[in-house]
């Protein structure tokens, strides 16, 4: 048991850091006198006390973290943080069940945006800020934040970053030291956040609404302060800002960091994911627009394009904010949008899904096998740009794709067996495992996940965590081999 004490120590430090994220909504609640102050007071005290206690009793147990430690810290942190994040909601909304509160906060921290709450317009501003801020914190990863700070406390971060970072090439570093990498990514993240917030204000939102939706957009989550989501504002300018920054957040943050450091936009063009990302999104926006005009859903092309472009970008990038109930569109349109969210965002982005880089590798591997069937002796490596992808990465991507499909099918069958219809079950699993938010059927864009039973809610909660940790990080910890000495 003693071998896990260093892991407990780090989790305690993470909780101490996490308690600090509640200071902003607490300050806003006091400044606005919105009646939720006591919820944050108690939440901060409980979270901080738990973190200090865990750190204090294990303070002497320091050692270099192993790979297995990194997996444990990430998994248990992501399981515990929603528990403490739910405290303000449970205190302010006493009728909210623990299951629903935990689901809401898991959805927030995993940047899924699926909600069980309604009457959002009547919630105190600080509660909506807290919900959206969870997207922002979870977007780049609370563990990545810890990696930048914990080295100051004698805790190495390489194993944490390897377990937390999205994408198949986890060992790639941007700077010689892992803490510098984390700090560099957070600096870029904060700068983009400020730009998004100022852009929303310029588009006509007040500073609180702008802050809430900035947190959601930058984390590519879907929490809003209105039941009608972004459609409440009915503003093309607001939609344009959200779509633009959703596109930026859907790109690799490492690429943003390199562009920032090198002061050259050419690195965007050199990124093998960016071209495919923009091409598929552009074609999809045009295609859905044509479908809407063909079925005369909107009276003119510009109206159809406005609603198609925003909702396609929002769903594809796993943002999940909506401006209309697209479930009422011809079925091919929302089905295609749900398919896009499975792969469109780039590795190293705040989005979910299998990531564009894996989709490209899968496509090229399929093409390579087709060529081999015609020419068995040909040697045709898989390439990304000018770089050859090692076979071990190709095999890892194939394994990831298999586990991804198996997870979709298995969890869908579980929900169907629990009583959900196939459309609702499948779309809920896709939306949760890809961290997108709105699904179809009973969990469509005009509904909430409150219609689910407690069992179904826990299945979706597991799917959100599974998707956020990119399958293997969570599944590895659940295997018996992981726990053998």
Secondary structure by P-SEA (a helix, b strand, c coil): cccaaaaaaaaaaaaaaaaaaaaaaaaaaaaacccaaaaaaaaaaaaaaaaaaaaaaaccccccccaaaaaaaaaaaaacaaaaaaaaaaaacccccaaaaaaaaaaaaaccccccccccccccaaaaaaaaaaaaaacccaaaaaaacccccccccaaaaaaccccccccccccccaaaaaaaaaaaaaaaaaaaaaaaaaacccaaaaaaaaaaaaaccccccccccccccccaaaaaaaaaaaaaaaccaaaaaaaaaacccccccccaaaaaaaaaaaaaaaaaaaaaaaacccccaaaaaaaaaaaaaaaaacccccccccccccaaaaaaaaaaaccccccccccccccaaaaaaaaaaaaaaaaaaacccbbbbbbcccccccaaaaaaaaaaaaaaaaaaaaaaaaaaaacccaaaaaaaaaaaaacccccccccccccccccccaaaaaaaaaaaaaaaaccaaaaaaaccccccc
